[in-house]
Structures are given as structure tokens and as C-alpha cells.
Amino acid sequence: MSRFETLREAKLKQLRQVGPLVAASLCRRDVRCGNPHCRCASGAKHTSWCLTFKRQGKTRTVHVPRDMVEEVRQWVKEHRRSKQLLAQISENSLQIIRRHVAARRAAERASALS
């Protein structure tokens, strides 16, 4: 097994260990509610959390309850990790193909010269 095949197998093993994920960005919003007597009118704004993602070419937003923020943050992190792993697996697979083609061409040249 070549070095690239070994690397690819290791990355595939890591990919199988990826947990729940979500393809989105977690955003914090600081907003004023509009009530002139509220604390946000003169000082600290209200904080809320949302997920932003694309569906059918349009940006969508979903509110994230405060008690789920850390869990959702981990899901977003897992999605990023899985994307990196997939890119690395793909690159290793391309290297395997390139090396195979190069070896085959070298063998054909060697047999043509003999």
C-alpha cells in the first residue's frame, strides 16, 4: 500500500468518526428591541443567536435557542472538519491516480525500448 493510500485510509477512518453536523454559520446578533424604556435603548443590546445557511441559492436564517448554542457550535465545527477531511481524501485519491498513470507510462516506455 502506498503512502497516499495509507493517508487516505487514515482520513477515511477519521471521517467515520465525525459526529452530528450542520452546513451553516453560527451568528451572534446584538439588537435593539425598540422599547424606549428598555435597557437596550441606552446601553447593552439584546443578544440572540442564529444559523445562516444557503438553500436553493437563497440565504436562510434560523433562530438558535441559548441553551443550544454550544451544541450547535460543535455541529458547525464538525461540518468544517468533515469538509477538510473530504478535501484531503480527494487530494490523496488524485495523487494515487497520478502515480498510477506515471508508473504505467514508465512501464510502457520501458517495454517499448526493449
C-alpha positions in Angstrom: 0.0 0.0 0.0 1.4 3.4 -1.0 1.9 6.3 1.3 -1.1 8.1 -0.2 -3.3 5.1 0.2 -2.3 4.8 3.8 -3.0 8.5 4.3 -6.4 8.2 2.5 -7.4 5.2 4.7 -6.4 7.2 7.9 -8.6 10.2 6.7 -11.5 7.9 5.9 -11.3 6.4 9.4 -11.3 9.9 10.8 -14.3 10.8 8.6 -16.3 7.8 10.0 -15.8 9.4 13.5 -17.5 12.7 12.6 -20.5 13.4 14.8 -23.6 15.4 14.1 -23.0 18.4 11.8 -24.8 21.3 10.1 -23.7 23.2 7.0 -24.2 26.7 8.3 -22.6 29.6 10.2 -23.5 30.4 13.8 -24.0 34.1 14.1 -24.5 36.3 17.2 -26.9 39.2 16.8 -27.0 42.3 19.1 -30.2 44.2 18.5 -32.3 46.9 20.0 -35.9 45.9 20.6 -37.4 49.3 20.0 -38.9 49.8 23.5 -37.7 53.3 24.7 -37.8 52.2 28.3 -35.7 49.0 27.8 -32.0 48.8 28.8 -31.1 48.3 25.1 -32.3 51.8 24.3 -29.3 53.4 26.0 -26.8 50.6 26.7 -26.3 46.9 26.1 -28.3 45.4 23.3 -30.2 42.1 23.4 -28.2 39.2 22.2 -29.6 36.3 20.1 -28.1 33.6 18.1 -28.9 32.3 14.6 -27.8 29.9 12.0 -27.3 31.2 8.5 -27.2 28.8 5.5 -28.0 28.7 1.8 -30.9 26.8 0.3 -31.7 26.9 -3.4 -29.4 29.9 -3.8 -31.1 31.9 -1.0 -29.7 32.8 2.4 -31.8 31.5 5.2 -31.7 32.1 8.9 -32.9 30.0 11.8 -33.0 31.2 15.5 -30.9 29.1 17.9 -32.1 29.0 21.5 -29.4 30.0 24.0 -29.4 26.5 25.6 -28.4 25.0 22.2 -25.6 27.5 21.2 -22.7 25.3 22.4 -24.1 22.2 20.8 -24.8 23.9 17.5 -21.3 25.5 17.6 -19.9 21.9 17.8 -22.1 20.8 14.8 -20.7 23.7 12.7 -17.2 22.8 13.8 -17.8 19.2 12.8 -19.0 20.3 9.4 -15.8 22.3 8.8 -13.7 19.3 9.9 -15.6 17.0 7.6 -15.0 19.4 4.7 -11.3 19.4 5.4 -11.2 15.7 5.6 -13.0 15.2 2.4 -10.6 17.7 0.6 -7.6 15.7 2.0 -9.2 12.4 0.9 -9.8 13.7 -2.5 -6.3 15.1 -2.9 -4.8 11.7 -1.8 -7.0 9.9 -4.3 -5.8 12.2 -7.1 -2.2 11.5 -6.1 -2.9 7.8 -6.3 -4.2 8.2 -9.8 -1.3 10.4 -10.9 1.3 8.0 -9.5 -0.5 5.1 -11.2 -0.5 6.8 -14.6 3.1 7.8 -14.2 4.1 4.2 -13.3 2.1 2.8 -16.2 3.7 5.2 -18.7 7.1 4.4 -17.4 6.4 0.7 -17.8 5.1 1.2 -21.4 8.2 3.2 -22.2 10.5 0.5 -20.8 8.7 -2.2 -22.7 8.8 -0.1 -25.9 12.6 0.3 -25.6 13.2 -3.4 -25.0 
